[in-house]
Amino acid sequence: DGDSKLDLVNNNAAESSLITEELTEVRDEPRTMHAQEKQSTSLSILFPAPSSPSRTSVNAGYTNTSWKANEASRRLVFCGEASRFENGRFFWSSSQFVRRTMALFVEPPLLVIAREPKNSAEVREALREIDNLDPILQDSQILSREYLIAETVLELNVCKLRLSMLTAPTSIVIDPSESDGDGSQRKILDCRRMSCFEFIHPAENILISAMEVDNSDTFPEVALSEKSRSTYAITSRWEDEISNVLLSLHGSLGNKISGELTWRHQLILGTLHSHVVSGNYTLLEQALIGKGNPDSPYRKIDERDEAGADCSLPTSKGKNSPCHICCEQLDTKSLSMILSCSKPRRADPNALNEMSETPMYVALTRGDSSAEMRNPIMCLKALEAWGGQIVILPYDQCSSGLSPIFKLSSSWDDVGLKSGFQFYDCQYPIPDEQADGFGRSLGAVFQYPFHAAIVSLRFKVMKISNKNDKNVFTKADEKSISDTLKLLSDVGFELNERLEEHSTNPTELNEMVGFTPLQILAAAALDLLHVADSLEDNLTNVDLIIASEIIRSSSDILVARGARVWVDAPTIARPNRGPPRKGNSDHPCESSVILQPIELSNMNMESNKDLVKVLGGIDRLAAIRAKWFADKTTKGSGQIFLPGKGLSIQLVDSMLPGGSHQTSCAVCWKKFGKIINRKHVCRASRRYLCEECSGKAVFIDNDLCRVSDGQFNLAKYNLLCKEGKDRKEVAEKRKERKTRIEEAQSKRSDNTLKARAISEDAAREELFGSVGRAVKNLFVEEVVEQDSAQAVNDDVNGVMNSLSQTRNAFVERGQKLNNLVEKTSALNNTSEEFAKMAKELADSQEKGIFGW
């Protein structure tokens, strides 16, 4: 059995290869046509007369006169016969395929669907518009044979093409007549309908089939198998020709919207990618489920498709898998469908595109970048659940060479950063860093995001001087960069770390070697002063005003979180390192803006008052700095600290960027001394630091741990999150307690109502219960036979007594009601007499003593 199955597979593979070669030969035939044939086809098309009942509204405004006037500029690309699907016009008529001739033109791009004339009179009536000769003398048979009547003219610039299920098995043919009102139930039609490709036009949708069969055919599987090769070839030929015209028409659109993948599959429908781009969850689900089913009707018509829909195949341009496309659109539903499809092979959640980017990388850095409030977290969670990772290869092995944290920081995308830090481990020990997890600094691992965010500010400031760039800054930019800087300090990046040169850094960073983030911000302030001097409207320029506000607010944030204002000037290399390679980078700068060279002497804030003024002023910065010094310790939460005390901890020197070294501070590069600027150990990052960079401590488990400023900010942020979580838990408990109290009160109220109802039922039972039980015993319950007639008489007497008591009770109540009526009547009479006396008294007072 195993050998026979293997032979069958080999035979199928050979047959599939042979079919592929034959179809390739058919599709690659020269697509040329004799000029005489083109000319005759162009002239033989006529339009029904305006008064003809067969004239349709979908004719692109053409008449016989205008069609003939454009004859010289019109160029025919392809023509041939096909079948058009027509629904029955009346309830007694059935749908059918009718033979038509189609002609594809460019300049202008048109598709003409023509039919044979009904009779010679129809041709004569149409010819009267363009020919002065009397066509009555012409032969009727010649007229009917030489001319075609245009039934529909489609302008392709407003059309879409849905591929046939014969050539694209994931294309779903929809029958509106067989769906319910909202279109949720979509049914696949018979094999003939599955061979159709569809034109989607604003006026109507047109189904065309290239299968050469009659409407009377029953489509047996054997006959269909014999016709599939030729049908596939001609269908593919038509789809290729039409697709080429559509793509050439919308080529400019593709340059505006992120390349081929976003717009191509909005014009050419039916592929998996088109379902992903359109966000059509229903069609994508049907396509994937249908291809995974071995008994699917797709297999009956597409003999070459032995494997089914492969959701892991990348596109020819960009090598983006369907997962990448979903992540660009942040389409979580479509992404989940693709990841759950297991046949013929499961989609790889870590597939790499042309830029060596994983789908998680794409979702995090540019997913739905046009949206004002994007949220990639759902796509990231879906991919992580299937084993996805943000980065697979090291940055120096990737085409882009940029960490996602660097890219998000450069674009001031605080939303993306928040999402990224949920999936990145940004705490020491750093994964994949030497044997003990300590080597490079946190900033060096992620390509110095603090520095990258402020370098981007420098580029934008320099754009202001370009008169062609308008509205460089917006009001939202100030909030974006502020939130970005706050978030980076909260996760532990150092605010006084000098940027160390490395080949994996982008060029714009290696140009700022030796700078701290605040020094780069000072460079941006110098750029702003330079640009302001070059502009005439520097007092009213909106971009200058917003940029100065951003620089001031950014300096406040940096200083408030530990950045030092009075620091040494930048140096080109860290002590005890090799010769500098400043500007040398494997990843050149992508920006076309050239930054101004920086005079290091101008960055002395003690002497450059204009620079300090742009940053906020000396007094303002000193007051903010004083608040930072006032906070010395905090409680620790969620961090791993190195055991030991002081210099008793022995650390290994590292030559990596940001690595520890026993001769200089790993953050600010100051050399250690025995008395001044002594060496200390950060027990969180496990690096040697100077006194200024490690003046804070974290209290944890009755132990006071000296840490760097960045790790101190991280501890404060963790504590704040923990307190916020605790407050949330307390609020939830209070809410639960309030709910329980309300439920208890409601239950108590229900018990009160039940007790009242029981009391009323007891009173009613006391009044009428004996009568009811007696009647029930007589007429409802089964009466036990008595031996003596005396028992029956006793029961009757008991009923009579009960009735008598009830009657007496009613009589007594009636008497009480009569007494109440009499008392009410007497009260009414007394009231009338009193009113009469009051009236007489009022009259006598009006007449006076003498009666007048």
N, C-alpha and C positions, 0 to 999 in steps of 0.2 A: 504493500500500500504506500509506503514512504517513497519507493522509486517511482511509482506511477504518478504520485502527486508532484514529485520533482520534475518528471517529464512534462506534465501538464503545465506547470509553471514556466518551464523553459519554452514550450511551444507558444504559450500566450505571450511571453516576452518577445519571442522572435516575430510573431504576428504583429504585435503592437509596434515593434521597431519598423517592420515593413510598411505598415499603415502610415506611420509617421513620415517615412521617406516619401511615399506616394503623395501624401497631402502636402508636404513641403514643396514637391515638384509642381503640383497644381497651383499652389498659392504663389509660387515664385515665377510663374510664367510672365513674359513681358506684357505689361498692362498698356498696350498701345492699340490704336484703332485707326483704320484708314481715314484720311481726311474726307473722302467722298462719303463714307458711311456716317461719319460725325455730322457732316453737313446735311445729309438727307434726314437723319434722325432729328436734328434741330429744326428743320423746316417742316417735318411731317406732324408736329404737335400743334393742334388747334385748341382753342378755348370755346366752350359753349357760348352761344349768343346771350346777351343780357336778359333777353326774354325767355330763354330756355329754362324749363323746370329742373333740368339736370345740373344747372350751374350751382356750385357750392360756394360757401363763404370762405373756405380755406384755399385761396388762390393767389395769396400775396399781392392782390391788387392788379394782377396782370389781365390784359385783354389781348386779343389777336393783334391789334395795332401796336401796343407797347412791346409785345413779345417780338414782333418782327423788327421793331426799331432797334432793339438791343442785340440783334443777331450777330453783329460783327464782334462785339466784346465778349460774348458768351463762349465758354469753353467746356466741352463735354469731357468728363473724367471716366465714367463707367456707365454702362447700361445693360439691361437684360430683363428677362421675364421672371416673375415671382407671383406668389399668391397672397392676396390681401384678405384678412379675416373681416367678415361683415356680420354683425348681429342681425337677427331677424327684426324687421321693422314692426311687425304685428305679432300678436300672441300666437297666431296660428302658423307663423312662418318660423323656420329654424335657422340657426346660424350656419354659415357656410364660408368656404374659401373660394374666391373668384380670381381668375388669372388676370394679371395686369402687367404692363411694361413700366419699368422704372428707369429714370435717367438722372444721373448725378452730375451736376454742373458746379463749376467754380467761376468766380468773377461774373456775376454774383454767385454766392454759394446757395444753390437750390437743389431740391430733390423733387422731381416731377413724377407723379404716379398717373399713368394714362391708361385708358381703356380703348377697345375698338368701338367705332361709331355704331350707333343703333341702326342707322340707315343712311342712305346717301343724302337725304333731305337735311339731316343734321349737319353734314359736312358743308352743303351748299349754303346753309344759313350762316355758318361761321365764316365761310370764305367771303361773303359779301362785305365784311368789315375791312378786308385788306386787298381785295381784287376788284378792279373796275369791270373786268370782263364778265359777261353773263355765264355762270358755271352750268347753266342748264344743258348746254351743248356737250358737256363732258360726260364720259361714260360713267354710269353708276357704279359698276364693279371696280373701276379704277379708283374712284373716290373712296370707296369703303376700304380698299386694300392699301392705299398709299398714305392715309392720314390716321392719326390717333387723336382722341379727345382727352385733354387734360382733366383729370378728375380731382386731383389735389396737388397743390404746389406748396412745399414746406420751405420756409426760410430757416436754414440750418443754424444761423446765429442765435436763434431762440429755442433750439431743439436740444434734447438729450437723447442718447441712445442706450437702450437697455439690451444687453447682449442676450443671445439665445442660450437656452439651457443646453443646447447641443454643443456649443463651443465654450460656454462658461457654466459648468454645472451648479454653481452657487447662485445663479440668477433665478429669481422666483417670478413665475408668470402669474399675474393676478387677474382674476375674473370678477369684475365689479358686480355682474349680475348674480353671482353665486355667493356673495358675501352679505353679511347682515348690514344693518344701517350704519354702524360705526366702523365697518371694515375690519373688525378684529378677527373674523373667521376668514382665512385665506386658503383657497383650495388650488391645488395643482391640477391643471387640465390634462387632456389626453396627450398622446405622444405627438400628434400633429401640432398642437398648441405649444408643446415644449420645444419644437424646432423653430419657433417664431422669434425674431428680434423685433423690438418695439421702438417706435419713435414717440417721444413724449413732447408734445407741442402744447402751448397754452390753450389752443382751441380744441384739440382732441388728441387722443392716443391712437396710434395706428400699428397694428400687428401685421408683420410680413413674414411669410414662410417661403423658403427656397426649395422645399421638398416637392418633387414632381409626382404627386399622386392626386387622384380624384377624390371628391367628397364622398363617393360611395365606398372607398377603401375601408376595410376594417382594421388595417394596420396590424397584421399578424407579425409576431416577433421575428420570424424568419425573413419575411419580406422587408421589414424595417431594417434588419441587419444588412441585407444586400444593398439597400439604398443609403445607408448611413455614410459611406465614404464619399460619394458624390455630393450628398446633401451637406456634409460637413465642409467640403471644399468650397462650394459656391457660397454657403452661408458665411464662412470665414472671409472669403473674398469681399463680399458686400460689407461686412462689419469692418474690415481693415480699411477699405476705401472711405467709408463714412467717418470712421474714427480719425483718419488722417485729416480730413477736412475740418472736423470739429476741433481737433487739437491745434491745427494751424490758425483757426479763427480766434481761439482763446489763448494763444501763446502768450500775449502780453499780460493776461490775467495771471498766468502762472508765475511770472516774475514778481508780482505784487503780493502773492499769498503763498509764502513758504514753499515754493517749488512745486514739483510735479504731484506730490502725494495729496495735497489738499484740494487741488482743483481738477486734476485729471479724473478722479473717481467721483466727481460731482457731475461730469458730463457723460462718462462711459460707465453705466450702471451695470450691476450684475456680479461684480467681483466681491470677494470678501472685504477687500479694502473699501469698496464703495459703501458697503453696509456699515463699516466702522466709521468712515468719515461722516456719513449722513446721520449717524447715531440711531439708526433704525434697529432697535433691539429685536423686534419681531422677525424681521427678515434675516438678520444675522443668526438668530436661534434656529429658524427653519433651515437655513443653509447648512449650518454645522450639524444639526441633528440628521438632516437628510443625507449628508455625505457620510456620516458615520454608520448608517444603516445598510447592511449588505443587500437587503431586499428593496432598496430605494428605487423608484422608477428612473432615477438618473442613469443607472447602469444599463437600462434597456436601450438607451439611445446613444450613449457615448462609450463606444467600445474601448477607446484608448484610455479611459479613466479607470485604471485598475486599483489605484491607491485611494482615491477620494480627495477631499479638500485638505491640503496640507497647510495648516495655520502657522507653520514655522518658516515658510518660504519668504525670503526678503524681496523687496522691490529691486528693479534693475538700477534705479537711481537712488543713491543714498544707502542702499542695503538695509532699509528699515523693515522690520517685521511688523505684522499686524499689531503686536503688543506695543511697538514704538508709536504707531499711529494712534492707537487708543490713548496712550499716555500724553501725546501732544495735545489731544482734545480733552484730556481728563475725563474720558468716557468710561466710567467704572463698570457699567452694565455690560457693554460690549467686551471690555477686557476680561471680565469674569467668564463670559461665554467662551472666549478664545482659550483661556487657561484651562477650562474644564473639558475641552474637546480632546479626546485621547486617541482618535483614529484619524489618519494612519499613524501619526506620531504626535505626541503632546508638544504644545508650544513651549519653547525654552524661555523662561522668565528672565534669563541672563544673556539672551542673545545680544550680540554686538553689532552695531551698524557700522557704516563706513568710518565714522569718527571714534570707533571703539567705545561707544556709549551704550550702557544698558537701558532697558525701558524705565527703570527706577530713576536713573540719572536724567533721562529726558523729562519725566514727569516732574521731577524736583526743580530742574533749572529752567525749562521753557514750556511746561504744560499749560496750555490755554493762557498764554501771556497777554492776550488782548483783553481778558476779563479784568474788571476793576477789582473784584474780590475773588481771587482764585484760591482753591483749596485742594492741594494735591494729596492730602493725607489718605483719602479713601483708595486711590490708585496704589499708593505706596503700601498700604496695609494688604491689599489684594495680592500684590506681587510678592510681598514678604511671606505671606501665607503659603505660597507655592515655591518658596526657596529663593526668591529674588534678592539681589544685592545692588547697592548703589554703584559701587566700583568693583570691578573684577581685576583689571590690570593696574599696575603702578602708573602714576601720572606720566612718568618719563617714557612709558611704552604706548601711550595713547596718542592719537592724532591731535586731539585738542590740547592735551597736556595740562588741563586745568581741573582743580578740585571743584566739586559743586559748591562748597562753602565759599571758595574764592569768587566764583561767578555770581552767587547770590549776594555776597557782600559788595561786589563791584557795582551791581545794579540796585543796591539798597532795597532788596526784596526781603523785608523782615518776615513776611508770611512764609516764604519758602525756607528761610533760616529756621523758623520755629518748627516747621515740619521736618527739616533735615536733622535737627538736633535730637528729634525723637528716635531717629534710626541710626544716628552716629554716636559712638562712644567717645565723648570728648573729655574724659577725665583720665588722670594718671592712675595706673599705668596704661600707656597707649598700646592698643593691639598692634602686633607685628613690629614692635620696636625692640630690637635686640632680644636677648634671652630673658631679661627681667622686666621688659616693657618700658625701659627708660633709655632715651637716647636723644632724639630731636625734641625741641620744645613743641608745645601744642600749636603755637603760631606757625612754626616751620612745617609741621605736618600738613597743615591746611593752607599753605602758601600765604601766610600773613594776611588774614582777612581784615584786621584792623587797618593796616597800611593800605590794602587794596581799596577799601571804602573811601578813604580820604584822597588817594591818588585819582579816583574817579571824579571826585569833587574838583581837583585841579584841572582835569581835562574839560569839565563843563565850564569852569571859570574862563578858560582860554577861548572857548567857543563864543563868548560874548563879544570878543573883538571882531568876529566875522560878521559882516553886515548881512550876509545871506541867511544866517541862523537867527531866527526870531523865536522868542519865548523859550529860551534855553532852560530856564528854571520855572517851576510852578510852586504854588503854595503847598502842595502835597509833598514836594521834595524835602522840605524842612522836617516834616513828621517822619518821612521814610528814613532819612539818614539818622535822625535822632533815635528812632526805634531800633535801627540796625546797630548803632554803637552801644546802646544800652544792653541789647541782647548779647552782643559779643563779650562785653565785660561781665555779664551775669554767668556765662558758661566757663569763665576762667582764663580768657586770653589776657596777656600782660599788656598794660597800657604804656609801660616804659621800655618795652623790648625794642632793641635796635634791629633793623632789618639786615639779615645776613645774606650775602650773595650766594646763589646756587644756580646750577644750570637748569633745574626744573622750574625756576621762577620765571614768570613772564618778563619781557624786556622792560616794561614800565616799572616793575618793582626793582629790578637790578639797577636801574638808574637812580634809585633812592637808597642805596646801601648805606648803613650807618645811621639812618634817620629813625627817630621814634615817631609814633603816630601824631603827637602834638607838634613835633617839628615839621612833619609833612603838612599839617594844617597851617602852620606858620608860613610855609612855602606857598600854600594856596592863598593866604592873605597877601603875600607879596605879589602874587600873580594878579590878584584883584586890584591892588594899588596900581600896578603897571597898566592893566586894561583900562582903569578909570582915567588915567592920564592920557590915554590914546583916544578916548571918546569925547565928543563935544557935549553930548547930553548926559554927562556923568551924574548930574544931580537929579535927573528925572528918569533915568534908565531903570525900568522895572527889574530887569535881570540883575543889575548891580545891587539894587536894594535887597532883593531876595537872597542873593549870594552872601551879602554881608551879614544878614540875619542868620543864615545857615552856619556861617563860620563862627559867629558869636555863640550860638546855642550849642554847637558841637564842642567848642572849647570849654563851655560850662560843664558839659557831660563828662568830658575826659578828665578835667581837673577834679570834679566832684568825686570821681571814682579812682583817684590815685595818680593821675598823670602829673609829672613834675614840670613846672614852668622853667625853672633855672637849671638847665642841664648843659653838659659840655657840648661843644659843636660836634656835628657828625664827623665820623672818621671813615676812611675808605675800607678798612678791614679790622676785624677783631684781633686783639693781641693773641700771639701764639698760634696764628693761623698761617696758611700758605699765602703766596702772592695773590692780590685781588684780581678778579676778572670782571670788573664792573662793566655792566652792559652786555656781557656775554650770556646769551640765553638760547635754549633750543626752541623757544616759543616767542616769535617776534610780536611786537605790539600791534594790535588790531586797529587801533585808533589812528585816524589821519591827522589828528591835532598834534602839533609839536609843542612840547613844554619848554618854557623859558629856562635857561641855565640859572642855577641858584648861586649867588655870591654868599658864601658861608659867613662872611663878616656882617652881612645885612641881617642875619638871623639872631644876632645878639640882642635879646629882648631888653636887656638893661639899658642899652643905648638907643635902640630903635623904638621911639615912642609911638610913631605912626603904626608900626606893626602891632604893638601891645594894645593900641586903641581899637584896631580892627578886631582883635581877639577878645575885647571886652573891658580893657583897662586894668591897671595894676591893682587898684583897690578892690575891684570886683573879683579878680582872680585870687587875691590874697584872702578875702573873706570866704570864698568857696573852699580854698585849700585848708583853711583853719578848721572847717567842719570835718574834713577828712582826717586831720590829725586827732580830733577829739574822740574818734571811734577807734579804740585799740584792740579789743577782743570781741569775739562772737562765739556762739555755740556751734559745734560741728555737727554735720548731718550728711550722710551719704558719701563721704570721702574716705580714702584709704591712706593712712599715715604711717610713715616709717618709724618703727620703734627705736628708742634710744634718746640720748641727750647731747645736744651741741655737737662739737667737733669730734666726739667719740664715735660718731657715725662716719665710716670711711666710704667714700664714693669713688667710682671709676671714671676717669676722664674720658670724654667723648669728643671726637673731632667733627661730629655732625652739626648742622646748623641749629643753634640754640642749645647745644649740648653743654653739659657741666664740665668745668675745668678748674683746677685748684689754684690757678694764678689770677683769674679774673671773674667778674660777675657774669653769669650766663644771661642776664637780662640787659643791663646797661653797659657792660664791657669795662667797668672800672677795675683797675688793678687793686688787688688786696694788699693791705699793709699790716704790720704787727701791732701798731697802736691806733692809727687812723684808718678808717674804712676796713675794719676787720672782716674776716670771712665767717659766714654763717651757712646753715643748711636749711633749705626748705623741705620740711618733712612730708609734703604732699607731692611736689614735683621731683624731689630727690636731686636737687642741683645746688651747687655752691652759689650763694648770692651775697651782695654787699648789704651793709646795714640799712641803707635807704630803701632798698628793694624788698627787704624782709622785716619791716618794722611792725608787722601785725601778727596776731596769734589767734589760734582756734582752740577753744576749750572743749575737750571731749574725754569722757571716761576719767574724770579727775586728773587729766593731763593737759598741760598747756603746750601746744605745738606751734612753733614758729613757722610761718608760711609766707609766701610771696603775696604781693598786692592782688594779683589776679586770682589766686586761690582763696584769698580772704573774701573777695567779691563773690566767688562761687559759693563759699560757705554761707555767707549772708543770704544769697539768693535761695539756696537749698532750705535754709531755716525759714525764710519767708514763705516758700512753697509749702513746707511742712505745717507752719502755723495756719496758712490759708486752708490747707487740707483738713487740719484739725477743726478750724472754725466751720468748715463746710459739714464735717461729720456732726459737730454739735448742733448746727442748724437743722440737719436732717433728723437727728434724734428728737429735737424739740418739735419738729413737724410731726414725727411719728407719735410723740406723746400727745400732742394736740388732737391728732386724728383719733387716738384711742379714747381720749376724754369725750370727744364729740360722739363717738360710737356708743360709749357708755351712757351718755346723756340721752341719746336717741333710744337706746334700749330701755332705759328707765322710763322714758315717756311712753314707749310702746307697752311696757308692763302696766303703767297706770291706766292706759286706755283699755287694755285687756281686762283689768280688774273692774273697771266701770262697766264694761260690757257683760262680765260675769254677774255682776250685781243686778243689772237690768234683766238678764235672763232668769235669775232666781226669782225676782218679783213677778215676772210674767208666768213662770212655772207655778208659783204659789196661787196665782189667780185662775189660770186655765189648765194647770197640769192634770188635775184629777179627772176632769171631763175628757181631756185628750187621751189619757191612758185607758179610760173605760171604753171609749169608742174604739180605740185601737185593739183592745182585747176582743171586742165584739166582732169587728168587721175586717180586721187586717190579719192579726195573728191567728195562728192555728188554734182552734178551740179544742181543748182536751175533753173527750167525752166523759160525762158525769153519769153515775149510776142512778142518781136520784134527780127529780125535777126541782127539788128544793134549791139546788146549787144555781140552776138557771134563774129561778125567781130571785135569789139573793143578788145575783149580778144585775138583774133588771132593776131591782129596788135601789141598788147602789148607784146605778146610772141616773135614776130618777131623782135621788137625793142630791147628787152632784149638780144636776140641771136645776133643781130647785134652789140650791145655794147660789148658783151662778145668777139665776133670775133675780133672787132677792138682792144680790149685790148690784145688779144693773138697776133695779128699782130704787135702791137706796141712793145710788149715784144720780139717778134721774131726779129724785126729790131734791138732792143738794143743788143740782143745776137749776131746778125751778125756783128754789129759794134765792139763788144768786140772781136770776132774771128779775124776780120781784123786787129785790133790793136795788138792782140797777135802775128799774123803772121808777121807783120811788125817788131815787137820787136825781133822776132826770127831771121829775116834776118839781122837786124842791128847787132845783137850779133854775127852771123856767120862772117860778114865782119870785125868786130872788132877783132875777134879771128884770122882771116887770116892776117890782118895787123900786129898784134902782133907777129905772127910767122915769117913773112918776116923781121921785125925789128930785131928779135933775131938771124936770120940767118946771116944778114949783119954784126952784131956785132961780131959774131964768125969768119968771114972771114978777118976782120981787114980792114985797110985803103986801102991796095993795092989789096984786094980780094983774098989773099992767106995766 
